[in-house]
Structure formats: structure tokens, C-alpha cells
């Protein structure tokens, strides 16, 4: 029986039909600019098309050199570039899918000297001040969008998506905060929206009636002086009249200080915005953001909240998402946890995207699934992220794998992460691995500490034993008020009301999040999330912001988060999520101090030196989050037995609790054996 009848129903667009209601949303992968990028993109997209995605939208491609997201970014404006794209479209069509090219002009977000914009107003997230576009430049840019669409059509794309949201150029024309023009392109909303409408009209006229034209409309700007709801309805109607086939939902400008896709955003946390526009236009609407589960997608469609759902990162996590849902195997889906660590964070550092829970994503040609021709009997010690990734991958390739762990459950550090408010999605990764262990016949031995002699019969041993917390050399470190983060998060030891956390890396921030909050996590309750981040679903204020601002519950206790380094607190956190953690803790009154020297711990509290001044933090608990040491106790005895031993995850390098590296390392080793 089909458990998702609305999700899997075809969508008739008049001149063509989409086989279901699933759109693979646009995401820049970093492959677009590589010499062999077309071939790698072809493999990446084709694998998803073959598994049932109805329509894929590419990463943003600029219509001219001024429009690139960063210097050297991909452009489609010359006939000789068509053949490059044909490699991708042919692969998708051979796999039974459809694909649209996203046309994106970054405007003042373009990371290059002298970007262009409606007005010469610098973005708070860019070091470059833009030049205001002359009227001739505006008209030429409209022509460039249409020309790019024609080239996309010649390259075999089934359509294009005009990127009109996220604070990029078209969005910048739409609102007075970035458009202070007094000519025909600024002033009243009719004039401000002319640029967007004229682009859609020009693209439609240039490509004809039987070409998919999606317009990505910013339905919730989440910035001061953003669009009002009546303006959004007016724009949607005008975009429909100009010839759009579908309207996709855009949420938040990049400069907005409200999380929109991070894991702490409730699932489908912004689908209410699309639902608000349903019935206001006659063309299908696509909803988006933090939809990662087929049951959630089905509920949105069944309730009339949208005509189609867009998901991007979930198809990094699992290429076969649609296929598994259609075949009644939703429990086998490798769920996107919204962490951004291997996708957006990588791309913003100029690297190729991948996925924390699926390192093959965007590396399909480099990491093909190949069955082993030499079956080996492998022992894996440690069922944390690295051990799980190795065990399931090696077993899938045909090896005989036994997985040991002294704990009574799999997961390792993920069992800690899943308890942190806003990280509940980590439960889904463990659910996925549970199924993979069974499906691939991995022998699982839990609750059994392992000795070297227990592993004598195995061909090779993979040590994924993880880490143990490191205690810094501070006088009084053995004081009764001192405990490490495992005592707090794993062992649930009582913690006082005044707490100092030593170490402001990822685990320090997680511990602060855990200790600063009580009750249900706002990531599980949409109303609480909206209240905490100042979002107004009634849209009484421009940009969808609450006129009361964020309303954050008081912290459960007084907290100090400390680091030795003089750099910004949490500087090593994810590029796209670090600001969220800092903002959230600051709103709860957590005092974050850098440049701290630790003098001693005694009955009075934690004595520190900062800016040349000695202070005593009168705390009743000190939690140590100051690094880890690898657990390698078995390595030497095994080597002495003549065993081949591999170290992965924290057992290899404990510098940081890095699940991305651990899972990637486990999978890569399993594919190499």
C-alpha cells in the first residue's frame, strides 16, 4: 500500500507532467567550477533522478559575470558553454528525470570587488560596497536572464528557476531597504517589482510556452523593512501573469539573523508561509526548508499546504529518498540532520560539498560501490560514528564484519549529541545505522568489553574506540565540584545553579546549550521557535518579524563559557551555524569569556586571570570541555600479535569531536579494503 499518496501523485503542468511532487532544490556543490565538474555533477544528479526525484534544480548559475556568487563562479552566457551542461542534462534524462537550471544574480552579495545592486548600499555580510546599476545595466541584466534561459534550453534543461529570494539581486530590487532608486525601477512597490516581473516575462517570451519556469519568491524576508504580506501576494499574482509555471518558496535573506535551515529549526518550520499563499494564485506552489521525512512531506500536501515539496540537503544524505519512500522502506532513509557541516560549511570555504551522514554525496565517481573480490573477516571495536560507517560499508561490499562495543547501545558520541536541544535529528542517524547493520548482516556484540586475544581469529582489526576527555593541568582539578562533560551528558550527575564551562569548542557549546535550557526544546515546537527568534506568523510587521522581537526563556542556571584563546568565542564552530549558537546562548544570559587563564579551583569557585585582572567566579560546578585523548589501549597488544590494525575516528585523531571526519574516514577505509 502507498503510504504517501499525495507525495507520490503526478503533477500535471499542462505541457508536461512531473511523476511526483518531489523537487530536489537548488544547492551549490562546488563541482560547478571544477574541470571535471560536469561529469561529477552528471553522476550526482543522475543517481537521484534514477531513484525517483521528479524535478532537479541545479545550483545557481549567473547570467553574467557581475552576477556570480563569488569571483570565478559559474556563468552561462556563451554558446560554447552549452556542451558542458549537455553532459549533465543527458545523464539526468537517461536516468528518467527532469532538470532545471537555476539562474541566480547575487547583486550586492557577489563576493568580488565592485558588485552591482539597485542602490549603493553595502550588505552587512559582505566586505564590498556595490555600485548602483544604471538603467541601461538593469535592462541589460533582464536581457541576460532571458539569454541564459535560452542557452539552458539549448543545453537540454527542461526549465529554469529564476532566483528571486534569499536577498539576491531580484530580492534587493523588491524592498526599500536595498532599493532607494527614484526612477522606473524604484519608489512604489509597482516599480520595485518591475525588475522581477520583467525578467519572468522576458524568459517566457524567449523560451516559449512549453518550458518549465519556476520563480523562487521570497515569502518571508526575516529582515527589517522586508516585504509586507500584501506585497508578496501582489508579486505572486504578477509573476503568474508574466508566465511562471511554478512558484517556489524562499525563506529569509542571507543577512537575516534568524536560522532557517539549521537543525534547530523545527521540521517543516516554514511551510505555514506557503500555505498562507495557497489559493491566491492559480499555479502550483512549492514549499521548502527543513523537510526531511516523507511523512512530514505527505502531511503538508494532504492538508493543502502546498502542491509540491522542495528538499535539497536530504538528497545529499540519501540519493534514494524517493525510492525508499515509494517502496515502503522509509525507515531505511539516511535522514538529513540539518547540521551543514559537510555541505554549506564546506562550500563557503571554497571546497566541494558532501554530507556528514553520506560522504559519497558529490563524490560518486570517486567512491563507487564495488563488491569486494577478497572477502575478509573484520573486527570493528567501537560502535560510534566511525565504527558504524566502516562496519556497514564493509559489510555492504561483502566482507564479514563483527562490531563490538562495551556499551549496551550503538552510537558513541552521537548518544551525547542527540540529547542536546536542537540536535534531536541525531536520533535518526542512529535509527538508520541500526537498519543498515541488520540489512548487511553485521554481527553486533554490545555490552562486551574486548581484549586483544578475543580478536585473534580476525583478518584485520579496525579500532574505532573513540576518545576520553582530557583534564587540563589546573590546581584543584580534583576538587569535588569538577566534572567532565561525560559526567554531565552521559552519566547525568547533578549540576549546580552556577556553572563554569572550561572550553568553548563544539562540546563546550553543546554542554552550555544542554545546561541553559529546561523543558521541551523549541526545535520540537514551532510556536516556541517562532517566539524565541522573533517570527510573526500573522505577518503584521514587514519581513515577518515580530514587533516584540525575540522572547527567550530565562536560562535554567547561571553559566560561564570560557576559553583560553583570545579569538572570538566559538570561532571554530561551523561557518553557517556558529552565529546561531552564540546568539542563542547570549540571549539566555550565558557569559562568554575569551582570553582566560585558569589559576585554581577551590571552595570559593574558579579563579581566573583575564585582561591582567584576577577574578573569582563563584560557581558550584566546573565542567571540563577542554579536549580529548584517543583511546588506543588495544593497538599495541594487537600489533604484538601480528594483527593488521587500522585507527579511525577519535581513536585516530581526538583533536576535535568531528563526526564528519569520523564517518568519512570509516567509509573511505571500508571502500579501500
Beta strands, then each sheet from edge to edge (+ up, - down):
strand 1: 11-12
strand 2: 17-18
strand 3: 22-24
strand 4: 55-61
strand 5: 98-103
strand 6: 116-117
strand 7: 131-132
strand 8: 159-164
strand 9: 212-220
strand 10: 246-251
strand 11: 284-287
strand 12: 308-311
strand 13: 377-381
strand 14: 400-405
strand 15: 443-446
strand 16: 460-463
strand 17: 467-469
strand 18: 482-484
strand 19: 498-502
strand 20: 558-562
strand 21: 591-593
strand 22: 597-602
strand 23: 605-610
strand 24: 613-617
strand 25: 621-624
strand 26: 628-630
strand 27: 644-647
sheet 1: 1+ 2-
sheet 2: 3+ 4+ 5+ 8+ 9+ 10+ 11+ 12+ 3+
sheet 3: 6+ 7+
sheet 4: 15+ 14+ 13+ 16+ 27+
sheet 5: 17+ 26-
sheet 6: 18+ 25+ 19+ 20+ 21+
sheet 7: 22+ 23- 24+
end
